[in-house]
Each structure stands twice: as structure tokens, then as C-alpha cells.
């Protein structure tokens, strides 16, 4: 039994049926589940509760980004749901992140609160187009430092920036990395990717993996293959 599974399976489905069918094929002792904007908007808190009833810990991936009071209230609502992890956009600023952290501190058992740095679908050209010139790695390290100063417990970043963030902020700061693809899988719409073993070697704590598991003919076998790739 893995008391702290490294793999977070992204339930990026358009409806409840296929999402629950996938969850039924997985083992909550071996992975956690990520619920994003589409499923949460369609199904709401009751769907999160249903996954928890199946034994899964849930990463609520809603990437809150608003004025400080609004984000703090949203994070408190997530904590009320009993989720394992929730995230905010670090680019929302220090005051926003500090407000969220302060509200979470009111809970006896609060979720991990982490900051989203630069989406893994973005490269340098994309950042320049929105007025943030420079390479993604520079922006990631900057936002990671801001998140740490605001009291957040970690960040979301591409695995390609994990080593730089780990070097800058040291151990104990959680690094959650999407853009993880087993060696046999395609990169899809993510531009800054690594294999699972490369991501862990770079300093990642948790790996968010979607289609290589969710689109596999046998999702549990695909999870097992990735676990084997991670084995020392």
C-alpha cells in the first residue's frame, strides 16, 4: 500500500458516466484524482463527494484567480468539501495568495494550497503575446518564489522547471507537475513535457497524468506500467 501515491490521474471527461467508469477501474491506494473545471462545472460538489466515497483523495483543479476576498472564500469552500489539494493562479498576486492562505489556516485539516505558475501549454512566444516576455522558466521561478513568500505549500509547474524551482526553494515545497508523458505516449497539447522518471529526478513530488491512463484500453495496467517506470 502506497500511503502517499505520486500519481494524480486527471479526470478530464465531459460527463459523469465515463469519469466514474474510469475511477471504478483504478485503485485509490495507488493514485489520487484531479477534478477540473469542466467536470466540476457540470456536476458540482456532489461529484467530488462521490469520488471521496470511493476512497479517492481529490485535487480540485479550479485555478482560482480573482480579488483576494473572492479567492479566499472560494478556497474556504474547497476546504469545506474536504479535498486533498486546491490551487490558485500565482499571477493573481501576493495579497490574493496570502488571503487564501489565511482562510485555509482556519481549518483543522486544510487542503494543500498550491499556486499555478505558467501553464504547460505555453511557450516563450505565447508569454510574449500576453505581455510577459522571457522564457517560461524565468517566469515560473519568479512566481514560485512569490507563492512561497505568500505562505503557499507548493506550486504547479512543468517538469522542465522543477529542478530550477527545487534549487531555488529547497525541499519541503511541493512541486506538482502536469506535462508528464510516459515514453511511449504523445505530448498532446502540452509543450513542456518529460517522462515520469525524468520528472521525479528533476524534483517533482506529484505527477498529473491524464490521457496515457484515461485513454488506455486498460487504465489500471497503464497505471502499473507508469509505476514500474518510476521504480528505482
N, C-alpha and C positions, 0 to 999 in steps of 0.2 A: 504493500500500500504506500503510495506516494503522498505524504502529508502536505506537500506544497508543490503540486504539479506545475511544470514550467509552461505548458501549452495552454493557450486560450483559444478556443475554437470560435470563429466569427460566424454567428447565425445570420448571415446576410441573405434572408429569404423574403419574398413578398407576401407570405401568408403564414398562418399558424400551422397548418397541416404539415407542410414539408419541414418546417423548423422543429416541430415536435417529433416527427418521424426520424429526423437526424439525431435529436437528443436521445431518443429511445435506443439508438444503436451505439451510443457512447457510454463511457464509464465515468461517473462523477469523481471517482478516486484518482483518475488519470488525466483529467483536464477540467478547465473551467469554461464557461460560455460567455461570449460577448453579445450583448443586445444593443443594436444601433438604432439610428433614427427611424428607419422605415418600419421595422417591427414594432418599436415602442409607440410610434405614432398610430399604427393600425390597431394595436392590441392593448397597449397601456400597461399599468402596474400589475394587472391580474396575470398577464403572461409571465412577467418576472416571477411572481409568486408561484406560478405553475412549475417553472423550471427549478425553483428552490425546493418545491415539494418533491421533485425527482432526485434531490440530493445535490444539485449543482450550485456552486458559487457563481455569482453573476457580476460581470464587468459591464456597468451601464455606460455605454459609449455615446453620450449625447453632446459632448464638446461644448459645454455652456460658455457663452460669450455675450455679456451684456453689462449693464451698470452693476456696481458692487452689490447693492441690496438685492437685486433680482437674482444674481448668480448665487449669492449666499442662501437665499430662500430655496432656490432650486436644488442646491446641494443638500440642504436640510431635508427636503422632500425625498431625495435619493437615499439619505441615511435612514429615514423612516421606513423605506422599503426593505432595509436590511441587506442592500447589495454589498458585494465584496470590494468593489472599486468603482470610482466615478471620475470623470475628467472635465477639465475646463480648458479653454484656449489661453495659453500663457500670454499671447499677444493682447489679451484683454487688460493687461497691466497689473502692476504690483498691488494697488489698492483693491482691485477686484479679487485677486487671489488671496490676499490677507483676510478679506471679509468672508470668503468661503471657508478658509481655514478656521477662523474664529467660530463660525457657526458649527462646524464639524466637531470642534473641541467640546461642545456642549453635550455630545452623545457619549455614553459609557463605552459603547463599541461602535466607533465610526468607521466608515469605509476608507480604504486608501484613497487619498485625493492626489491626483496627478495632473500635470499640465501638458497640453498638446503643444509641441514646438512648431515644426514645419511638416505639413502633410507629405506622405511618401509619394504622392502623385506629382509633386512639384520639383522642378529643377531650377537652375540658375536663371534661365530665360523667363520662366514663369514668375519667379520672385521679382525680377526687374520690371515685368509688365504690371505688377501691382505696387510699384514704388518702393521695393525693398531690394536694391541692387546688392550683389555679392553672392557668394556661394552658399548653398543650403547649410553646410557645416558651420559656417560662421554664425549664421542666424540661430541655429539650433543651440550652440554653446552659449550664446548670449541669453536666449530665452530660458535655457536650463538654469543658468546662474540666477536669473530673476525669480524663477519659480522656487529655487532653494532659499533665496533670501526672504521670500514671502511665506516660507514655512511649509510648502508642499512636500509630500513624501517622495516624489519622483516625477518623471516625465514620460511622454510618448515621443519616440524619435525613430528614425530609420536605423537599422542595424549598422549602416555605414558611418553613422556619427557616434555610435555607442562608445567606442574606445576613447574618442576625444572627450566626451562628457564624463566618462568614468575617470579619466586622468585629471580633469578639472575639478570634479566634485568628490571624488573618492568613494569608498564603499559605503553601503547603507542607504544610498539614494537610488530608488528603484528606477530601472530602465525597462520600459515596455516597448517592444519593437514589432510593429507590423512590417510589411515588406519582407517577410520571411518565406522563402520558397525552397522546398526540398530540391535536390539537384536534378531530379527528373521532371520538375514542374516548370511551366511557363511563368514569366513575370507578370502577365496580365497588364493592368493599367497602372502598376506601380513601377517607378523608375529607379529607386534606390533600394536594391534588394540584396539579400545574402541567403545562404543556406542556413538551416537551423544550427548546425555545429559552428559555422562561422560566426553567427550572431552571438552565441553563448561565449565563444572565445573572445569576442570583442567587448564583452562585459554586460550583455543583456541579462536581465533577470527573468522576464516573461516574454514568450513569443506568441504573437497573434497570428494565427494561421486560418485561412478560410477555405478557398476552393480546392487546394490539394487534399483536404479532408472532406469537405462538404459535397464536392462533386465526384468523389471517388465511388466506384461501384461497391466497395466495402469500406465505409468510413472508419470502422474500428481497426481494420487491417492497415489502413493508411496511417492512422494514429500510431499503431505499433511500429510501422516502418520508420516513422519520424523519431519515435523514442529510441529505436535501435541506432539511428544516425547520431543521436545525442549521447549514447552510452560511451563511457571512457574506453 
